[in-house]
Structure formats: C-alpha cells, structure tokens
Amino acid sequence: MERSTGKAGVLTPQAADFPRWYQEVVARAEMADNGPVRGSMVIRPYGYAVWERMQAALDARIKDAGARNAYFPLLIPQSYLQREAEHVEGFSPELAVVTYAGGKPLEEPVVVRPTSETIVGEFMAKWVQSYRDLPLLLNQWSNVVRWELRPRLLLRTSEFLWQEGHTAHATRAEAAAYARRILHEVYAGFMVDVLAIPVVAGMKTPKERFAGAVHTLTCEAMMRDGKALQMGTSHELGQNFSRAFDIRYLDAAGERPYAWTTSWGASTRMLGGLIMTHGDDAGLRIPPALAATQAVVTVVKAGEGVAALAGKLVSELRSAGVRVELDDRVDVGFGRRAVDWELKGVPIRVEIGPRDVAAGSVTVVRRVPGTKVPVPVPAVVAEIGQALAADQDALLLEARAVRDGRTVDVASVGEAVEASVDGQGWARIPWSTLGAEGEETLAANAVTVRCLVRPDGSVPESEDEPGLIALVGRAY
C-alpha cells in the first residue's frame, strides 16, 4: 500500500503560512471568489454544491424539530431596529442603510437585513393571538449583510448566506428548552455526524452574547491552526423582543402575557470551517457524508474496454447510492486531473486504463488516508462503500485528536494567554478564576472566551453556576 502523491508544491504548506494556504485552497479548489464590492463574495458551483448538501441536511433536522420555512423581506424599516435598544446598538457598526430609492430620498431609511429578529417580531405580533397559536416555529434561508471591515472569503464577508430560525413560546422554560434542542439536535448533531467536526457546545459570556439575548448558546470548533471558529449559535431572547414588538397572546385564564422568543442561525462560514478543519497540504478533504461527489471514476487513458468498464462502474455505484461522477476527459492530462480532484477533496478516485481492464481490476485512491490500491472489479462497489464509512469516521477522529492535543488546562489568566497565543491552541480555566476582569485581559491579547461549560462538558443554565470552565482561545 502506498501514499497517493499529487503534483509537488501544489499549495503553500499549512505550517509555513496557514492564511495563505487557506486562500489558495478556496481559489484553486473553486470554492469561492471575491465579488466586485469589497467584502462580497461569489460562491462558485463546486462550493455551492457543498453548501447545498449542508443546507439539505440542516433543513431536514430543522423540520424534524418542528420549524417551518418562511421568507421575510430583505429591507427592514430602520425604526424596527431602534425598538430594541441593545439590539440596534450591537449591530449599528455593521449596518448597510438605504436612504435613496426610486429617484428620491426615502421618508424613512431602510436597513439591509443584518438579521431578522425585528421584522419577524413585527409579524409574530400579528400572527400570535392566543395560546393556541403557540409555539410558533419559523425558519428562513436567506442572505444577510453585515458590513465587514476585515473580510475573508467564506469566514467574514459583508454578505453571506445562512438560515435563521425564530420561535415564540408560552413559557420561558419552553423557549429555553427549544433553544437547547436546536443547539444539540440540529447544530451539534449535524456538525459531528455530517461535517465530521467535533464541536464544543457551551454558553457565551455576557460580553460575547448576541445583542438583545438573555443567553447565547454556541458550537465552537478548532481549526488546524489552533484557532476557534464559531460554527452556529442559538439564542434565548427572553421577552426583550416580545415587549419591543408587543408579541402577546390570550392565555387560558384570559390574561395577555408576553411570549418568550428564540432565534438561531448557521451560515456559509461552515464552508470555511470545513476547509480549515479537514484540509491538508494537498487541498480539501470533504467528509463522504457531505460530499456532493463521493467518488469520481477517472479514465486514465483511452483503450479497448476502458469506456465500457468506466460506464459500468458508474452505473453500479449510482445504483448502490454512491454520488458518483465520470471523468473521461482524456484530452486533459491525467496528472492534472488527479491533482484537481485531490485539491477538491473528492473522497474516492477510481482510476481505469487499458492495463486495468486487462488485469480485471481498477485502482482505488482514497483521499483521506491517501492510499492507492488495486481492487478486483467485482469488489469495487463494496470496497468503496466500506471506504466511505471508514473515512467519515477517520476525519472526525483526526479532528478530535487535533483539538484535544492542543487544549490545555491552566490555573491563571497569564497561562491562558500563553496557551492561546504562544501555544496556538485553547485553554480551559475556571470561570471563577477568570471572571469579567480576566476577560478584559484576554481581549487585550486578542483572546476571547469561546464558551462556558460545566466540568462534565455539558451546557450550563447560567453563567452564574458554580464550578464552570471557560474555554478560551484566539478566533476567526
């Protein structure tokens, strides 16, 4: 068994310059490109195919949690945001505001949506009349605009794609439970099972929570350079938006209490996280459960019986449920094609040439372990099915080993800074030792508290619980 090697020096090595490596992968794997307006991006077809797979898997989980899809306007009256003071204050630096349209100044400026709590709140107040209308569980797939000062493709762009859920409930306990259900069953479950990214679920500190929220719950992942990436958040909004937008309902006793609301979202940032969690010096490595193309059958060279065997394998793999593509572009050099598929992270490559036909076998190249072995034609479908399952598990185990190996327990703020900056990883420190003052010290060193967890790793009910652990590190 030998390592599959592509063209030497395809990318800048991660160890030499991780940011440059990332930019090269995004460009050369044809994931995305910069748009004409600073901070905007174009998601290319290959990158969008991965996003569509993410979207479909997340959407199924969201619907299993009872939410239904809707759509709300892109343009929001500026006065809506001003009704919830903390919310508008938190988003003011990122807002894009339209003041002129239709050839004349607008009577009231409108904001290009940075998030939709305010406009959803307006319609929840209209749609919720009695306790029979609750819970109201909504989700939308859309774009949002948050003016970004330091853009980076797929991580921080002024416009990005996402889903945002918004719900209203009769009680605080019910709203809190639903926010946690989304965090665990929808986000963490999807990220671990599909993206093969071992996230840490926890609670944000008051300093880091969403503007207008009572609690913010988060999924944090470690990238291969030791930095953190926030992969998705779920917010308990209490009654802040209900009071601002008068979301009230007639209860069984004839009273009209305010509803309790939540919001939650995950975005195309997950594409960036996928690249930085699993990518290596040869490019992308896409988990088989996510890959739009799980296997590519590649004709190495034309010859008698090659095209027929390639077509037969494509048909058999497709019948077995494998997402497969045929690459019979013999007018393009095989070496170039092999490097391109490796860059794009397709899990399996099946290589077929005249010698393979004569031998009654094909060459199966696995992207994750980098192996290249001959496989008898009758065993190809079964072999690939087993390889896809094994490689999905391998990526998760590898990512978990990277995270755990670069996470240390510390006893002081200084040690936390040292571990995050010099050690280039995460530190775990008692929240009682760190506190708000220590959080300021971290911030001065470009380090943040990613989340708070209980000693057993579970998500706390409040940042005031005794014995909590703060997970800290540098972040994207």
Beta strands, then each sheet from edge to edge (+ up, - down):
strand 1: 2-3
strand 2: 32-34
strand 3: 41-43
strand 4: 68-69
strand 5: 75-77
strand 6: 96-101
strand 7: 104-112
strand 8: 136-145
strand 9: 159-169
strand 10: 200-203
strand 11: 215-222
strand 12: 228-238
strand 13: 260-267
strand 14: 295-299
strand 15: 324-327
strand 16: 348-352
strand 17: 361-366
strand 18: 371-376
strand 19: 407-409
strand 20: 426-430
strand 21: 448-453
strand 22: 469-473
sheet 1: 1+ 18- 17+ 16- 14- 15-
sheet 2: 2+ 3-
sheet 3: 4+ 8+ 9- 13+ 12- 11+ 10-
sheet 4: 5+ 7- 6+
sheet 5: 19+ 20+ 22- 21+
end
